[in-house]
Amino acid sequence: MNDPYADAQDDGRDETATERADRNWEELMQELRVMQTGTQILTGFLLAVAFQPLFRDLSDPQRILYIVLVLLAATATILALAPVGMHRILFAKGRKPELVRVAHRIVKADMVVIAALTVGVTVLIIDFTFDHVFAFVAGGIGLVVILLLWLGLPLVLRRER
């Protein structure tokens, strides 16, 4: 199977495959810690919204969007915790390289979910406080910014190397 960290072998480090897997695992865990914090804040916000008096003023489409966002927040949380659960089962089995490969894919999927969640929360708030058009414009801008920063910029930097 393709190692997502194969380039790490050629970065001048003198490490074994096991040491590389350990280092990559620690880097993934740091990324997950950052992602979990943001996801927890958004999830807490979404859960609190339903108990606010103005929640009854949401239109039906806004309520549907709200439910989709709660489901995305739950999905993001589950994805962020999956590598930790996998580690609990596999850590003593000498399968760290495989664990790193699978966790890498899960983190990438979680980033997609978090991007959708972030844009969706922005759209919901702006739609509720202003109007539909401004909400969709802001959502579109947010999506473009995410694509540029999370995909475009790393691809440019990778080409420069």
C-alpha positions in Angstrom: 0.0 0.0 0.0 1.2 3.5 -0.7 2.8 5.3 2.2 1.5 8.9 2.3 4.7 9.8 4.1 7.1 8.2 1.6 8.8 11.6 0.9 9.8 11.6 4.6 12.4 8.9 3.7 14.2 11.4 1.5 14.2 14.4 3.9 17.6 13.8 5.3 16.4 12.1 8.5 18.2 9.1 9.7 15.3 7.0 11.1 14.0 3.5 10.8 10.5 2.8 9.4 9.3 2.3 12.9 10.8 5.6 14.1 9.2 7.4 11.0 5.8 5.8 11.8 6.1 7.0 15.4 7.0 10.5 14.4 4.2 10.6 11.8 1.7 9.3 14.3 2.7 12.1 16.7 2.3 14.7 14.0 -1.2 13.3 13.1 -2.2 13.4 16.8 -1.1 17.1 17.0 -3.2 17.8 13.9 -6.2 16.0 15.4 -5.9 18.0 18.6 -6.2 21.2 16.7 -9.1 19.9 14.7 -10.9 18.5 17.7 -10.8 21.9 19.5 -12.4 23.7 16.6 -14.9 21.0 16.1 -15.8 21.0 19.8 -16.4 24.7 19.8 -18.6 24.5 16.7 -20.5 21.5 18.1 -21.0 23.3 21.4 -22.3 26.3 19.6 -24.7 24.2 17.5 -26.0 22.3 20.5 -26.6 25.6 22.4 -28.5 27.1 19.5 -31.5 24.7 19.8 -32.1 25.9 23.4 -32.2 29.6 22.6 -35.6 31.4 22.3 -34.9 32.6 18.8 -34.4 29.0 17.5 -38.2 28.9 16.9 -37.7 31.8 14.5 -35.6 29.7 12.1 -37.3 29.0 8.8 -37.8 25.4 7.7 -34.8 25.5 5.4 -32.7 27.0 8.2 -33.8 24.1 10.5 -32.9 21.6 7.9 -29.4 23.2 7.5 -29.1 23.2 11.3 -29.8 19.5 11.5 -27.3 18.8 8.7 -24.7 20.8 10.6 -25.3 18.9 13.8 -24.9 15.7 11.9 -21.7 17.0 10.3 -20.4 18.0 13.8 -21.1 14.6 15.1 -19.4 13.0 12.0 -16.3 15.3 12.5 -16.1 14.2 16.2 -16.4 10.6 15.3 -13.7 10.9 12.6 -11.4 12.7 14.9 -11.7 10.1 17.5 -11.4 7.1 15.2 -7.6 7.0 15.0 -7.4 7.1 18.8 -9.8 4.1 19.0 -7.8 2.3 16.4 -4.6 3.0 18.3 -6.0 1.5 21.5 -6.6 -1.8 19.7 -3.6 -1.9 17.4 -0.8 -0.1 19.3 0.8 -3.2 20.8 0.5 -5.2 17.7 3.4 -3.6 15.8 1.1 -2.2 13.1 2.0 1.5 13.5 2.8 2.1 9.8 -0.6 0.7 8.8 -2.3 2.8 11.6 -0.6 5.9 10.3 -1.7 5.3 6.7 -5.4 4.8 7.7 -5.3 7.7 10.2 -3.9 9.9 7.5 -6.9 9.1 5.3 -9.3 9.6 8.2 -7.8 13.1 8.9 -8.2 14.1 5.3 -11.9 13.0 5.4 -12.3 14.9 8.6 -10.9 18.0 7.0 -13.6 17.8 4.3 -16.3 17.4 6.9 -14.9 20.3 9.0 -14.8 22.5 5.9 -18.4 21.8 5.1 -19.3 22.4 8.8 -17.5 25.7 8.9 -19.0 27.0 5.7 -22.4 25.7 6.8 -22.3 27.4 10.2 -21.3 30.7 8.5 -24.2 30.4 6.0 -26.7 29.6 8.8 -25.7 32.5 11.0 -25.6 35.0 8.1 -28.8 33.7 6.6 -30.6 34.1 10.0 -29.1 37.5 10.8 -29.2 39.1 7.3 -30.6 37.3 4.2 -30.2 34.3 1.9 -28.2 36.1 -0.8 -25.5 37.4 1.5 -25.4 34.0 3.3 -24.7 32.2 0.0 -22.1 34.8 -1.1 -20.3 34.4 2.2 -20.5 30.6 2.0 -19.1 30.7 -1.5 -16.3 33.0 -0.4 -15.6 30.8 2.6 -15.4 27.7 0.4 -13.0 29.4 -2.0 -10.8 30.6 0.8 -10.7 27.0 2.3 -9.9 25.5 -1.1 -7.1 28.1 -1.7 -5.5 27.7 1.7 -6.0 24.0 2.3 -5.4 22.7 -1.3 -4.1 25.5 -3.5 -1.3 26.8 -1.3 0.1 23.4 -0.3 0.1 22.4 -4.0 2.0 25.5 -4.9 4.5 25.0 -2.1 5.0 21.4 -3.2 5.7 22.4 -6.8 8.3 25.0 -5.6 10.2 22.2 -3.8 
